[in-house]
Structures are given as C-alpha cells and as structure tokens.
Amino acid sequence: GARVAAPPKPVGGKPTKAFDFSTLPIFEQMRFQEAVGQTLGIGTPFFREIEDRAGALCVIDGEERINFASYDYLGLGGHPDVRRAAVKAAEKWGVSANASRLVGGERPYHGELERALAEAYGVEAAVAMVSGHATNVTTIGAMLGPKDLILMDQLIHNSISEGARLSGAARLTFPHNDFEWVDETLSRVRGRYERVLVVVEGLYSMDGDLPDLARFVEVKARHDAWLMVDEAHAFGVLGETGRGIAELQGVDPKTIEIWMGTLSKTLVSCGGYICGSEALIAYLKHKAPGFVFSVGIPAPVAATATAAVKAMLAEPERVARLRANGLRFRDRAKAAGLDIGLTEGYAVTPVIIGDSPRAVVAADRIFQRGVNALPIIFPAVPEQQARIRFFLTADHTEEQIDRAVDVTAEVVRELEDVDLFASLRG
Ligand code: PMP
C-alpha cells in the first residue's frame, strides 16, 4: 500500500515552519495594521463586543452609542411577533433540523418560509439554506461549469465571486452598473460559451446605489443569458412594501432567472435563499452540495424569518420610515459638505474620507463621540476611497441621524489639514 510520509519533527520543541500558522501572510498584515493603529493612537474597530442593544442604540465598552453597523433594516429584531415565533418554534422543534432535508425529511417550517418568500417575490418557488454566503457559493457553483461564462459587477459580493471560481466557468467583471459593457462584450463572445450568467446586486452595500434592472433584463434576454440578482441589502429596503428592486423599478420579477437574498439582514435571522422557477429550485434541492450535503435550517431560524416576512408586508410604514431615514441622512450629509459618493439614500450611505489610515482615525473619533459606524478600507475599496459606512434602519430617530451627521462633519473638518504620520517624520 501507499506509504504516508511522517510529519517533520518539531525542532527544539518549537513547531516547524509548515506547522506554525502564525507565519501565514494574514498575520503579517494584522501586525502591520496593529502597528499603524498604535502609531495613530487608536484601537481596532473590528470585533467589538456589543454588550447590549435596544432599537438603534447599542452598548460598547459600557457606553451607549448610536449604532450604524446593524443590518436590522426594518427594526424587526425587536418585533414581538418575530420574537415569539422563534420561542414557539424552539419549544416545539428544538434548535437542530438534525439532518439534510433530502434524507432527514422536510419540516413544516421549511415549507412555510419558502412559500412566504416565493409569494413575496411573486415567483413559483424558493429554497432556504443555512448561510447566505454559502447559498451564493453553492448555487453558482452548481449552476455553471467550465463551458460557461459568468459576468459580475466589479462591486459584487465576495460570495458571488467565490461561487464563480468554484464553478470553473470563465469569469469577467464589468464596470459598475455598466449594462452597455455587458451588451458589447456578449456581442463579441457569446458564441464561445454554452451558458452565460450575469450577476448584479439589488442595492450595493459599499456605495448604496442600484443597477438599472430593466436594462440588464433587456440585455441578458437579447443575448440568451441568465440574470441573477443578490438582494441581501435590497429585500425589505426597496419598493413600497420592501419586496426589492423589482418592486421599486417596476420590473416583472419572473423575467429574472435567479433571485437571491439572505435571512440575516431585514429578516433578522440566519441563512440564505434562492427564489425562481419550480425547475430552478428543484435543481438546487437535488444538486447544490451546500443544500444536499448540509443540514436544513433550524426551526427558530426559519420561524423568525417567516414571521419577519409577514411583519414586513403587514407594516409597510417600517419601509417608509427606513426610506425617510435614509434620505434624511443622505441629504444632511450632502448639505454638510461630506462626500457621499454614489448613494441613492436607501439603507446604506458611505462617507468617503480618503486614504485608509484617515478613515480609521475618523471612525475612531466618531466612535469616541458616541456613534458606531465602521471604516471600510483598502483592499475592500480603492485606496483613496476609504470610507465610513452608515447603515440606516427604521429604528433610527431624526435626532440620532442629525447627531451622527454633525459628529462626522466635525471630525472630517478636524482632520482636514492634519498630517497623521507627522510623529514618524520627526
Ligand atoms: N450577499 C451580499 C451582497 C452580502 O452583503 C452578504 C453579507 N453581507 C451576503 C451575500 C452573505 O450573507 P450572510 O451574511 O447572510 O451569509
């Protein structure tokens, strides 16, 4: 039989290089960031512990802050029906679904959630999976193969590009929102591929802007391609009743082949979903490894999301409040002279600061003044486009929004002519 080589022996009690995880490149990056933070006299903004929360307020380091780092867009996390649904489901079913649904069987709460989602989208069927990220990876990985082509917006989420990589298909990223680029490219290369998938987001989470969906639908139809829309940040946010970009832009949802969304944002739960035709959903339920070989979503998780869909549709005033809050933040920030980039003033608005150290320092200063919003730095965004990202929710009050804008404008002014690394230059 085959012989397996013995692992190298540790030298002098120390692990050999291959076994020492702290030599991996990410640690060098982390040490560098830590050193920059120390030079600038600030702590890391990441992995902060939220000790408590209520509405748009959270407690960090024992102090109350206005929170702009939560995706609970409609404030459904605190909705009594949603909370009760989770408790009731946990009491009846416990927390685990115990097995993959293919072999362990369906549970009523799976069907209830999937019917609610399909109905909300106005399409035939839906399937829910245990993670939003994994839903994108496994769906794209299972739908496309080496003879196919995937076209993705340059600002597309990591889970889409990971799925595209897994699929083995040829991949291209197109300039942000540029359906003409997609059109021209497909005119040249369509014939070389069997299937083509175009992927966009309903609302872009770094910039807060949207694609022109009807134009993408027209282009993909003419070139016989599929269109996938990731509605992670759009469901609950866009359209009068929160049904997403199709509702907002008056596009027939059935003209989009693959609707994707997550349960972790507006739906205050955990997991992801795909909505579309009966055939698409049946295919994924038999073929996508992230569904077939993974446990079904747990009862309290499904019941929470189902109750949240119902609450969203029953209380459109939440969507209206979120819209008003988003516009208030955008308009006030603009009036204060802040650079808010491309935002359309829905649930996400960035304040673009400049280079990464400056964005991190600015976020730290606004944090010290009671506003929790996170910096987004290179390589997540281009180096001179580092920003602080504000997520608005229906829970924010006008006073909280105004306070956040005032504090941010104050900090940006303070830092205008400051040389952050002066101490290093001596
Ligand atoms: N798609 C987009 C556009 C996202 O922003 C995210 C998460 N932020 C996901 C998918 C993954 O969803 P989840 O966090 O629920 O796994």
Residues whose N, C-alpha, C, O or C-beta is under 5 A from the ligand:
A	BS01	PMP	S131 G132 H133 H157 S159 S205 D230 A232 T262 S264 G271
